[in-house]
Amino acid sequence: MTISIRNISLFAVTALLFVIVGQVQSWSLSLSILNLCLISAIMALGVNIQWGYAGLLNVGVMGFAALGGLAAVLVSSPPVAAAWSVGGGNLLVGLLIAALTVGLIVWCYYDMRGTKRRVLIAIVAVAGYFATRAFWDPAADAIEAVDPAATGFLGGAGMPIIFAWLIGGLFAAGAAWIVGKISLGLRSDYLAIATLGISEIIIAMLKNEDWLTRGVKNVIGLPRPVPYEVDIQQSAYFQELAADWGMSIIELSSMVVKLSYAGLFAIVLLIVLYLSETALRSPWGRMMRAIRDNETAAEAMGKDVKGRHLQVFILGSAVVGIAGAMLTTIDGQFTPSSYQPLRFTFLIWAMVIVGGSGNNWGAVLGGFIIWFFWVEAEPIGLWFMDLITSSMDESNPLRLHLLDSAAHIRLMAMGVIMLLVLRFAPQGLIPERRR
């Protein structure tokens, strides 16, 4: 079997899994899983750009995804006029003071030397900190006191949420530039620790800065880029269509909304995949793989290794930020507490490893397979436990224990999938092509 036929077969089998779920469970559920798989594939492409192209170990994926979610709030939420009137001015003054403090510290660092530089940096940092807090704290308290049950934050720009996808990529890219400037000179294991720490800091900030994101109270009711179910249900055309197809209007409206999301997400995935493949096949892509395989040799040939690492780190993080904004879009709400860095970072890395590190098509395939089984492992496990205990009495303690434990089979399923792939396809289901 040639490589192309084998790859097509893998995607065909994956598509068949969605058809089976649609036939056995429901098409609405199948489309829900498909949408999350599309977002997961985009996120896996971002990690593959960093790891597969350059060998950068980023375990702070959820932090950059959370910045994408923040962009969705700041772009699409309507502004809260009362909050801006009581604290917006002081908050902007505090931000301006903080920016001036950073600028002065940078100026002192580059334009001065010796003890004078250290003393001035310390003075500027302390003075700027207290001056910023003098304006910031009262403003934040006043904003959070404005109808905290419904708002308690500044809101956003009130723009269509689809613009947040690009803004989310820019937010993540900006954060990646800061992180990369500090930590990309470190060894790979230290880089992993640094990115995990930054991810935790970002998520902790989003949980606690209520004036920005309502914290753990969550932002709900974000606008959609697709129609609402209630509007579809009131349409005479869709009512007739549901009657012709023998479906309920509720089920049909749900499917139409999810298909609309799937179309948008698929367009973004294809664009990112096309750009990633074009970059990988270009001289830039060959240079990045050369740096990944032997940094010392690449540096000896005059390549700016640290600069290229920063470049690819920013690109990969931007893709993750776009996926994070899309994830918030499909949920219609921003919940900072749902971002669990270790748990979901593991899943994204599993997608890249299972699919094939260094191969963009492999990352997409891994995103579909891992997320599909992450969702379906529990119902499959419940069916399997029920099957093997069908001969037991319904009150049998062992049967009840096994049925109750089916919910925990998800993590075991991920481990089994990774073990099987690493045993029989150590380079992934679609391994990197050596050109």
C-alpha positions as CSV (number, residue, x, y, z in Angstrom):
1,M,0.0,0.0,0.0
2,T,1.5,3.4,-1.0
3,I,1.7,6.2,1.5
4,S,-1.0,8.3,-0.2
5,I,-3.5,5.4,-0.2
6,R,-2.7,4.6,3.4
7,N,-3.2,8.2,4.5
8,I,-6.5,8.5,2.6
9,S,-7.6,5.2,4.2
10,L,-6.8,6.6,7.7
11,F,-8.9,9.7,7.1
12,A,-11.7,7.6,5.5
13,V,-11.8,5.3,8.6
14,T,-12.0,8.4,10.8
15,A,-14.9,9.8,8.8
16,L,-16.6,6.4,9.1
17,L,-16.4,6.8,12.9
18,F,-18.5,9.9,12.7
19,V,-21.0,8.2,10.5
20,I,-21.3,5.4,13.0
21,V,-21.9,7.8,15.9
22,G,-24.5,9.6,13.8
23,Q,-26.3,6.3,13.1
24,V,-26.0,4.7,16.5
25,Q,-26.3,7.8,18.8
26,S,-27.4,11.0,17.0
27,W,-26.2,13.2,14.2
28,S,-26.3,16.2,16.4
29,L,-23.8,14.5,18.7
30,S,-21.6,13.5,15.8
31,L,-21.5,17.1,14.5
32,S,-20.7,18.4,18.0
33,I,-17.7,16.0,18.1
34,L,-16.7,17.0,14.6
35,N,-16.6,20.7,15.5
36,L,-14.4,20.1,18.5
37,C,-12.2,17.9,16.4
38,L,-11.7,20.7,13.9
39,I,-10.7,23.1,16.6
40,S,-8.4,20.4,18.1
41,A,-6.8,19.8,14.7
42,I,-6.0,23.6,14.4
43,M,-4.5,23.6,17.9
44,A,-2.4,20.5,17.1
45,L,-1.1,22.2,14.0
46,G,0.1,25.1,16.2
47,V,2.0,22.7,18.5
48,N,3.3,20.8,15.5
49,I,4.7,24.0,14.1
50,Q,6.7,24.5,17.3
51,W,7.7,20.9,18.0
52,G,7.6,19.2,14.6
53,Y,9.4,22.1,12.8
54,A,11.8,23.3,15.4
55,G,11.8,20.9,18.4
56,L,10.4,23.5,20.9
57,L,8.8,21.9,23.9
58,N,5.8,24.1,24.8
59,V,3.6,22.8,27.6
60,G,1.8,26.1,28.1
61,V,-0.7,25.5,25.3
62,M,-3.7,26.2,27.4
63,G,-2.4,29.6,28.4
64,F,-2.2,30.7,24.8
65,A,-5.7,29.2,24.1
66,A,-7.1,31.2,27.1
67,L,-5.7,34.4,25.5
68,G,-7.7,33.5,22.4
69,G,-10.8,33.1,24.6
70,L,-10.0,36.5,26.2
71,A,-10.0,38.1,22.7
72,A,-13.5,36.7,22.1
73,V,-14.7,38.5,25.2
74,L,-12.9,41.8,24.5
75,V,-14.0,41.9,20.8
76,S,-17.6,40.7,21.0
77,S,-19.1,41.6,24.4
78,P,-21.0,44.9,24.5
79,P,-19.3,47.7,26.4
80,V,-20.6,48.3,30.0
81,A,-21.1,52.1,30.0
82,A,-21.6,52.3,33.8
83,A,-18.3,50.5,34.4
84,W,-16.4,52.7,32.0
85,S,-17.9,55.8,33.7
86,V,-16.9,54.9,37.2
87,G,-13.4,53.4,36.6
88,G,-12.4,53.4,33.0
89,G,-10.5,56.6,33.2
90,N,-8.4,55.7,36.2
91,L,-7.8,52.2,34.8
92,L,-6.4,53.8,31.6
93,V,-4.2,56.1,33.6
94,G,-2.8,53.1,35.6
95,L,-2.1,51.3,32.3
96,L,-0.3,54.3,31.0
97,I,1.8,54.6,34.1
98,A,2.7,50.9,33.9
99,A,3.7,51.3,30.2
100,L,5.9,54.4,31.1
101,T,7.5,52.4,33.9
102,V,8.4,49.6,31.6
103,G,9.8,52.0,29.0
104,L,11.9,53.8,31.6
105,I,13.3,50.5,32.9
106,V,14.2,49.5,29.3
107,W,15.9,52.9,28.7
108,C,17.9,52.6,32.0
109,Y,19.0,49.1,31.1
110,Y,20.4,50.0,27.7
111,D,21.7,53.5,28.3
112,M,23.3,53.2,31.7
113,R,26.0,51.0,33.3
114,G,27.1,49.7,36.6
115,T,25.6,50.7,40.0
116,K,23.8,53.7,38.6
117,R,21.8,51.5,36.3
118,R,20.8,49.1,39.1
119,V,19.8,51.8,41.5
120,L,17.7,53.7,38.9
121,I,15.9,50.5,37.7
122,A,15.0,49.7,41.3
123,I,13.7,53.2,42.0
124,V,11.7,53.4,38.8
125,A,10.2,49.9,39.3
126,V,9.1,50.6,42.9
127,A,7.8,54.1,42.1
128,G,6.0,52.9,39.0
129,Y,4.4,49.9,40.9
130,F,2.9,52.1,43.7
131,A,1.8,54.8,41.2
132,T,0.1,52.2,39.1
133,R,-1.7,50.6,42.0
134,A,-2.8,54.0,43.3
135,F,-5.0,54.4,40.2
136,W,-5.5,50.7,39.3
137,D,-7.0,49.4,42.6
138,P,-9.8,51.9,43.1
139,A,-10.7,51.7,39.4
140,A,-10.9,47.8,39.5
141,D,-13.0,47.9,42.7
142,A,-15.4,50.4,41.3
143,I,-15.8,48.5,38.0
144,E,-16.4,45.2,39.8
145,A,-19.1,46.8,42.0
146,V,-21.2,47.7,39.0
147,D,-24.1,45.1,39.0
148,P,-21.7,42.2,39.7
149,A,-24.4,39.6,39.2
150,A,-24.7,40.5,35.6
151,T,-21.7,42.5,34.6
152,G,-19.0,43.7,37.0
153,F,-16.5,44.2,34.1
154,L,-15.7,46.6,31.3
155,G,-17.2,44.5,28.5
156,G,-15.8,44.6,25.0
157,A,-16.0,46.4,21.7
158,G,-19.3,44.9,20.6
159,M,-18.0,43.7,17.3
160,P,-18.8,40.4,15.4
161,I,-17.1,37.6,17.2
162,I,-15.4,36.3,14.1
163,F,-12.9,39.2,14.3
164,A,-11.8,37.7,17.6
165,W,-10.2,34.8,15.9
166,L,-7.6,37.1,14.4
167,I,-7.3,39.1,17.6
168,G,-6.8,36.0,19.6
169,G,-3.9,35.0,17.3
170,L,-2.4,38.4,17.9
171,F,-2.8,38.2,21.7
172,A,-1.2,34.8,21.8
173,A,1.6,35.9,19.4
174,G,2.4,38.9,21.6
175,A,2.5,36.8,24.7
176,A,4.8,34.3,22.9
177,W,7.1,37.1,21.9
178,I,7.5,38.1,25.6
179,V,7.9,34.4,26.7
180,G,10.3,33.6,23.9
181,K,12.5,36.6,24.5
182,I,13.0,35.4,28.1
183,S,13.1,31.7,27.8
184,L,14.1,30.5,24.4
185,G,17.8,30.6,25.3
186,L,17.1,27.9,27.9
187,R,17.5,24.2,27.5
188,S,14.4,22.3,26.3
189,D,13.4,21.0,29.7
190,Y,13.7,24.5,31.2
191,L,11.6,25.9,28.3
192,A,8.9,23.4,29.2
193,I,8.8,24.5,32.8
194,A,8.8,28.1,31.8
195,T,5.9,27.8,29.4
196,L,3.9,25.8,31.9
197,G,4.5,28.5,34.5
198,I,3.5,31.3,32.1
199,S,0.4,29.3,31.3
200,E,-0.6,29.1,34.9
201,I,0.1,32.8,35.4
202,I,-2.2,33.7,32.5
203,I,-5.0,31.5,33.6
204,A,-4.7,32.7,37.3
205,M,-4.9,36.3,36.0
206,L,-8.0,35.6,34.0
207,K,-9.6,33.9,37.0
208,N,-8.9,36.8,39.4
209,E,-9.2,40.0,37.4
210,D,-12.9,40.3,37.5
211,W,-12.9,43.8,35.9
212,L,-11.5,42.2,32.7
213,T,-13.2,38.8,32.4
214,R,-15.7,38.5,35.4
215,G,-13.2,35.9,36.8
216,V,-14.9,32.7,37.9
217,K,-18.3,34.2,37.4
218,N,-17.8,33.6,33.6
219,V,-18.9,35.7,30.6
220,I,-22.0,34.1,29.0
221,G,-24.2,34.9,26.0
222,L,-21.4,35.8,23.6
223,P,-22.8,36.5,20.1
224,R,-22.6,33.9,17.4
225,P,-21.3,34.0,13.9
226,V,-24.1,31.5,12.9
227,P,-27.9,31.6,13.2
228,Y,-29.6,30.8,16.5
229,E,-31.7,27.7,16.8
230,V,-34.8,29.6,17.8
231,D,-34.7,31.7,14.6
232,I,-34.4,28.5,12.5
233,Q,-37.3,26.9,14.4
234,Q,-39.5,29.9,13.5
235,S,-38.6,29.7,9.8
236,A,-41.5,28.3,7.7
237,Y,-38.9,26.8,5.2
238,F,-37.2,24.8,7.9
239,Q,-40.4,23.7,9.4
240,E,-41.5,22.3,6.1
241,L,-38.1,20.7,5.6
242,A,-38.2,19.0,8.9
243,A,-41.7,17.6,8.1
244,D,-40.5,16.3,4.7
245,W,-37.4,14.6,6.3
246,G,-39.4,13.2,9.2
247,M,-37.3,15.1,11.8
248,S,-38.2,17.3,14.7
249,I,-37.6,21.0,14.1
250,I,-35.5,21.1,17.2
251,E,-33.1,18.4,15.9
252,L,-32.9,20.0,12.5
253,S,-32.1,23.4,13.9
254,S,-29.4,22.0,16.0
255,M,-27.8,20.2,13.0
256,V,-28.0,23.4,10.9
257,V,-26.2,25.4,13.5
258,K,-23.5,22.8,14.0
259,L,-23.0,22.4,10.3
260,S,-22.6,26.2,10.0
261,Y,-20.0,26.1,12.7
262,A,-18.3,23.1,10.9
263,G,-18.1,25.0,7.7
264,L,-16.4,28.0,9.3
265,F,-14.0,25.9,11.3
266,A,-13.2,23.8,8.2
267,I,-12.3,26.9,6.2
268,V,-9.9,28.1,9.0
269,L,-8.4,24.6,9.2
270,L,-7.8,24.4,5.5
271,I,-6.2,27.9,5.4
272,V,-3.9,27.1,8.3
273,L,-3.1,23.7,6.8
274,Y,-2.3,25.2,3.4
275,L,0.0,27.9,4.9
276,S,1.7,25.3,7.1
277,E,2.4,23.0,4.2
278,T,3.6,25.9,2.1
279,A,6.0,27.0,4.8
280,L,7.2,23.4,5.5
281,R,8.1,22.9,1.8
282,S,9.8,26.2,1.4
283,P,13.5,27.0,2.1
284,W,12.4,28.4,5.4
285,G,10.9,25.0,6.3
286,R,14.1,23.2,5.3
287,M,16.1,25.6,7.4
288,M,13.9,25.0,10.4
289,R,14.3,21.3,10.1
290,A,18.0,21.6,9.8
291,I,18.1,23.7,13.0
292,R,15.9,21.1,14.7
293,D,18.1,18.2,13.7
294,N,21.4,19.9,14.6
295,E,21.5,23.3,16.1
296,T,25.3,23.4,16.4
297,A,25.8,22.7,12.7
298,A,23.1,25.3,11.7
299,E,24.7,27.9,13.9
300,A,28.1,27.2,12.4
301,M,26.6,27.9,8.9
302,G,25.5,31.3,10.1
303,K,21.9,30.7,10.9
304,D,20.3,32.8,13.7
305,V,19.0,29.8,15.7
306,K,17.5,31.8,18.6
307,G,15.9,34.2,16.2
308,R,14.3,31.4,14.1
309,H,13.2,29.7,17.3
310,L,11.4,32.9,18.4
311,Q,9.8,33.2,15.0
312,V,8.4,29.7,15.0
313,F,7.3,29.9,18.6
314,I,5.3,33.0,17.8
315,L,3.7,31.4,14.7
316,G,2.7,28.2,16.6
317,S,1.3,30.2,19.5
318,A,-0.7,32.4,17.2
319,V,-2.4,29.4,15.7
320,V,-3.2,28.1,19.2
321,G,-4.7,31.5,20.0
322,I,-6.9,31.4,17.0
323,A,-8.2,27.9,18.0
324,G,-8.8,29.2,21.6
325,A,-11.0,32.0,20.3
326,M,-12.9,29.5,18.1
327,L,-13.4,27.3,21.1
328,T,-14.9,30.2,23.1
329,T,-17.1,31.0,20.1
330,I,-18.7,27.6,19.9
331,D,-19.3,27.5,23.6
332,G,-20.8,31.0,23.6
333,Q,-19.2,31.7,27.0
334,F,-15.8,32.3,28.5
335,T,-15.0,30.1,31.6
336,P,-11.4,30.7,32.9
337,S,-11.7,27.8,35.3
338,S,-12.2,25.3,32.5
339,Y,-8.6,25.8,31.2
340,Q,-6.6,23.1,32.8
341,P,-3.0,23.4,31.6
342,L,-1.7,19.9,32.3
343,R,-4.8,17.9,31.4
344,F,-5.6,19.5,28.0
345,T,-1.9,20.2,27.1
346,F,-1.4,16.4,27.4
347,L,-4.3,15.9,24.9
348,I,-2.9,18.3,22.3
349,W,0.6,16.7,22.6
350,A,-1.0,13.2,22.3
351,M,-2.6,14.4,19.0
352,V,0.7,15.5,17.6
353,I,2.5,12.3,18.7
354,V,-0.2,9.9,17.5
355,G,-0.7,11.7,14.2
356,G,2.9,12.1,13.4
357,S,5.3,14.8,14.6
358,G,6.6,17.0,11.8
359,N,3.7,16.1,9.5
360,N,0.9,18.6,9.2
361,W,-1.6,16.1,7.9
362,G,-0.6,13.8,10.8
363,A,-1.3,16.5,13.3
364,V,-4.8,17.0,11.8
365,L,-5.5,13.2,11.8
366,G,-4.3,13.0,15.4
367,G,-6.5,15.9,16.4
368,F,-9.6,14.0,15.0
369,I,-8.7,10.6,16.5
370,I,-7.7,11.7,20.0
371,W,-10.6,14.1,20.5
372,F,-13.1,11.6,19.1
373,F,-12.0,8.8,21.5
374,W,-11.7,11.3,24.4
375,V,-15.4,12.0,24.0
376,E,-16.6,8.6,23.0
377,A,-14.4,6.5,25.4
378,E,-17.0,6.8,28.1
379,P,-20.1,5.5,26.2
380,I,-17.9,2.8,24.5
381,G,-16.6,1.8,27.9
382,L,-20.1,1.7,29.4
383,W,-21.3,-0.5,26.5
384,F,-18.3,-2.8,26.9
385,M,-18.7,-3.1,30.7
386,D,-22.4,-3.8,30.2
387,L,-21.6,-6.5,27.6
388,I,-19.0,-8.4,29.7
389,T,-21.3,-8.3,32.8
390,S,-24.5,-9.1,31.0
391,S,-24.6,-12.6,32.5
392,M,-24.4,-11.2,36.1
393,D,-27.3,-10.3,38.3
394,E,-28.2,-6.6,38.0
395,S,-27.5,-6.1,41.7
396,N,-24.1,-7.9,41.6
397,P,-21.5,-5.6,43.3
398,L,-18.9,-6.4,40.7
399,R,-21.2,-5.4,37.9
400,L,-22.2,-2.2,39.6
401,H,-18.6,-1.3,40.3
402,L,-17.6,-1.9,36.7
403,L,-20.5,0.1,35.3
404,D,-19.6,3.0,37.7
405,S,-16.0,2.8,36.7
406,A,-16.8,3.1,32.9
407,A,-16.6,6.9,33.3
408,H,-12.9,6.7,34.2
409,I,-12.0,4.6,31.2
410,R,-11.2,7.8,29.2
411,L,-7.7,8.2,30.5
412,M,-6.9,4.5,30.1
413,A,-8.1,4.7,26.5
414,M,-5.7,7.6,25.8
415,G,-2.9,5.5,27.3
416,V,-3.8,2.4,25.3
417,I,-4.0,4.4,22.0
418,M,-0.6,6.0,22.6
419,L,1.0,2.7,23.6
420,L,-0.3,1.0,20.4
421,V,0.7,3.8,18.1
422,L,4.2,4.1,19.7
423,R,4.6,0.3,19.4
424,F,3.5,-0.2,15.9
425,A,4.0,3.3,14.4
426,P,6.7,5.0,16.5
427,Q,6.8,8.0,14.2
428,G,3.0,8.4,14.2
429,L,0.2,7.3,11.9
430,I,1.4,9.7,9.2
431,P,5.1,10.1,9.8
432,E,7.2,13.0,8.7
433,R,8.3,12.8,5.1
434,R,12.1,13.1,4.6
435,R,12.6,15.0,1.4
